[in-house]
Amino acid sequence: MRLIGAGGQAGSEGVALSTAWTLPNLITVVRFLGVPLFVWFIAQQRFGAAVITLVVMGGTDWVDGYVARRLNQVSVIGTWLDPVADRTALIVVAVTFVIADIAPAWLVWTIVIPDVIIIVNALILFRGPLHLPVITVGKIRTALLLVGAPLLLLHHVEGFGQEWLLVVAQGLLAAGCVLHLVAFYAYFTAAHRKYRLEQAEQQSCPS
C-alpha cells in the first residue's frame, strides 16, 4: 500500500480542472482555517486542543491529495493552493512554537530562511511566484514536520511528559528540517534550470 500518491487510478492522469469548487480544494481551505485556530489555542495554553488541531491539519494534507486523485478532481488552483497551505502551516506553526518556547529557534530559521530565498529568487527571475511540481522529498519533509510538531506539543500536555516522546518528536522535526534543506536545493536549482530554458527559447525565437 502506498501513501505518497495514494488514490491515483490507472489512466486517470488528465487535464487539471479549471474550477476552484472541488472537494479537495475545500479540504485545503479547512487546513488554512486551522492555522489561526491553532495559534489561538496556543495563546490560550490549550495544548490538548492545539494538538488535535495540528493532527487535523496534517490529515488534510494527505486527504486532499487522495481525494483529488481518487475522484479525478485535480484542479489548476489546487496544484498551487495545496503547497501554499502547507508552507503557511509550517511557517506559522514553527514561529508559534518558538514564541511559545515549545521549540528551539533553529526550527524557524531552518524553515523560514530557505522559503524566503525561494520566494525572492522567483520574484527576481520570473517577476512573480513560481509554481513547481511538488517532489517526493518535499512530501516526506512535510509529513515528518506535521507528525513531529503534534508529538512535540503533546509532550507539553498534562500526562504526556514522557522523555521518549520528546526524543521522538525532536528526531522527526530534525529529519524534516534536513529534508526541507534538500527540497530547498532541489526547488532552487529547478527554478534556475527553468529560467535558463526560457531564456534559451526566447533567444532562439526570431524577432
Protein Blocks (a to p, Z undefined) as FASTA:
>chain_A
ZZehphiaghiaccddfbfbdfklmmmmmmmmmmmmmmmmmmnopaklmmmmmmmmmmmm
mmmmmmmmmnopacfklmmmmmmmmmmmmmmmmmmmmmnomacfklmmmmmmmmmmmmmm
mmmmnopacdddddfklmmmmmmmmmmmmmmmmmmpghiacfklmmmmmmmmmmmmmmmm
mmmmmmmmmmmmmmmmmmmmmmmpcZZ
